[in-house]
Amino acid sequence: MDKPILDIKNLVVEYRTDDGVVQALNGLDLTIMPGETHGLVGETGAGKTTAGLGVLRLIASPPGVVVDGTIILDGKDVQQTTEKDMESMRGYDVSMIFQDPMTSLNPVMTVQDQIAEVYELHENISHDKAIELTHAMLELVGIPAERGNEFPHQFSGGMKQRVVIAIALAGNPKLLIADEPTTALDVTIQAQVLDMMKQLKKEYNMAMLMITHDLGIVADICDRVSVIYAGRIVEQGSLEDIFDRTRHPYTEGLFNSLPNLTDRQQKLKPIKGLMPDPSNLPSGCTFHPRCNYVMDICSKENPPRVYRGESHYAECHLYNEENIMKGGVIERD
């Protein structure tokens, strides 16, 4: 059986500021197999980007501190790796597409020089050879090679995102982390970029961590899904498990808050309340103040991880043996 390309166990990350301690990740577990596209879904502030930065060991310190847990990337312990080795791993073992292409590119360098820099660092080749490879990469992501001499401000938002993707792919990474890669793009360009990413993923045979809050993107591109809330995975399973056999009340709330295209008269059912303050998380289950199924135990004890299949689990008190006997399960049409 293949070994995971990424294996995160019990990752705890805090941001220690003058205003208090922000608990960004609270025991996050995440495993990605080679060639798999894994969706990490949750609201803003849930800890998605912190998880991605942790894999590349780019969490700013201070104020960020990795308190506990392990991150194994292609068999290497990220936390124990020297900074020099991490520099080699970034772009080669793992690359990241950041949220905003407008701020991810150097405004005073041509786009071809920014892509060529990756080849020069990782392939130890001449600048002329790197430019040759860069032109091929630009064509691969749908940008004419002759535009390589232009600067980022001369490109549209969608074209800038293609440049960022080209930079991420130049090192032929084994794992690509895409952090909200289509947030700044209009719907038509989003679809084009996602289609391109799916094709490139197959061509490069790489694994992908898709960080997003958009369930439509997850349905379109992902094999497995992890739902994150307040820095912890509350439900994880295959795409079919999460979409067709929803278990956690938070996951149910995410689906209920989507518009129903077949019934335009149906009102949205938003999740009540707001994400908890990460510097002052609720006791017990962190979702209990917003949950429609809350019980007394929810505010007192952390919920157990209960498997509803070989690889589908939810962390929820509804699924302990006593409540299952009482019929305490969620069934969603």
Buried (B, 14 or more C-beta within 10 A) or exposed (E): EEEBBBBBBEBBBBBBEEEEBBBBBBBBBBBBBBBBBBBBBBBEBBBBBBBBBBBBBBBEEEEBBBBEBBBBBBEBEBEEBEEEEBEBBBBBBBBBBBBBBBEBBEEEBBBBBBBBBBBBBBBEBEEEEBBBBBBEBBEBBBBEBEBBEBBBEEBEBBBBBBBBBBBBBBBBBBBBBBBBBBBBBEEEBBBBBBEBBBEBBEEBEBBBBBBBBBBEBBEBBBBBBBBBBBBBBBBBBBBEBBBEBBBBBBBBBBBBEEEEEEEEEEEEBEBEEEBBEBBEBBEBBBBBBBBEBBBEBBEEEBBEBBEBEEEBBBBBBBBBEEBEEEEBBBEEE
